[in-house]
C-alpha cells in the first residue's frame, strides 16, 4: 500500500519557526520520509515557545501544527561528529531544506556547495527573508517585517488609517508552499538530468508575487491601491467589497454589482450604477450609503437574500463558528494526529486531494530525538555501540522518556 506520491523521497528538514517547517510537513503529508534535524537539549524554537504557551498533552501546539509526519534526529551541527553524521545522511537523502540566516549554513559546513559535492543528486532548498544577494540579505526575515517591506499593508482600510497587517502568517505559509513547488520542479528536473540543484525561495519575492495584479497595475499604469474616506477591504476593488455589521454578527460582500444592491435596498440611484467602474468612481458615497443598512436583519437572513439574487456574500466566523459549520464537519476539515504521550491532537487536514496517492497523517509531531537511533541505524547502518559513542560525545541526542 502506498504511503503517498513522494514515499520514495527522503528529506532532511533543518528548519524552524514556520516557513520551513510547513514546507517539510507538506512534503511529509505527500508521503516523503522527512527527518527533522534539530539541536539536542531544547530542539527548535517552537518546541518551547508558542501562543501563550498553550499545550496539548504537554506539547506546544505551535510545534504540533507543522511538524507531523516527521522523524526527529537530535544532532549538534556544531560538533565535528554531528557534521560528519549529517554528511553521511546527505549521501542517502534527496532533499535538504534549511532556513538559516545568510551564511550560517556555510559556516556549519552544510551549505549548498559542500553538500552538492557529497551528493550531486541532492536538491538543496534555501528559504530566506530577502534572498542570498543584495543589501538586505543579512536582515532578519520575519512575516510582519516582510509584510511591511512588501507594500501590502496599504491595500486595506480607510484614508488616514495606520498600516494594516494581515492576521494570517501569509508571508511564511506562502513561502513554504513556494518552496515545495520549487523542490518538486527540481525533482522532475533530476529525473531528466540525474543532477540536483539549489532551490532558493525568499519571503519578500513571494509576497510581491501574491500582489501580481496590484504590482502590474502600478508598474504599467502608475496606479497604487487607493484608500478612500470610507473603510474598504481592498484599495483597488470597487464598492461594495467589504465587511458589514448585521443584527447578530458580520457579513462579507464580494464584487456585487451595484444594481443588485439597489434591488436589495430598493434604492433607485444604486440601480442606475450599471458600469463596473461606478463602484470605483462613487466608492465613498456607496460605502457611506450602505454601511449601516444591514443591521436590521441577521447574517443568515442577509445570506438568504443575497443568495436568491446571486450576490456573493458570506458570514464572518470566529474559530468556534468555523469548526461547528456543517460544511467543515461534513467534509472532515478537522482530523486527529497522534501524540507521543498518548491521545491525539486535533488538526486541519492536508489541503490537497489526490485520487491515487492521497496525503496522509501517518505520525504526529515527533519528540526531540525520538527517532535519532532509528534514523542512524535504519538509514545509515550505524551500530548501537557507535550511536552510544555519538551520544556520549554530545553529538547526538536521544528522546528523554
ABEGO torsion letter per residue (X at the ends): XBAEAAAABBBBBABBEAAAAAAAAAAAAAGBBBBBBBBBGAEBAAAABBBGGBBBGGBBAAAAAAABGBBBBBBBAABAAAAAAAAAAAAABABBBBABBBGAAAAAGABAAAAAAABAABBBBBBBAAEABEAAAABBBBAAAAAAAAGAAAABEBBGBBBBBBABBAAAAAAAAAAAAAAAAAAAAAAAAGBBBBBBBBAAAAAAAAAAAAAAAAAAAGBBBBBBABBBABAABBOABEBBBBAAEBBBBBBBBAAAAAAAAGBAAAAABABAAAAAAAAAAAAAAAAAAAAABBAAAAAAAAAAAGBBBBBBBBAAAAAABAAAAAAGABBBBBBAAEEBBBBBBBABBBAABBBBBABBBBBBGAAAAAAAAAAAGBBAAAAAAAAAAGABBBBBX
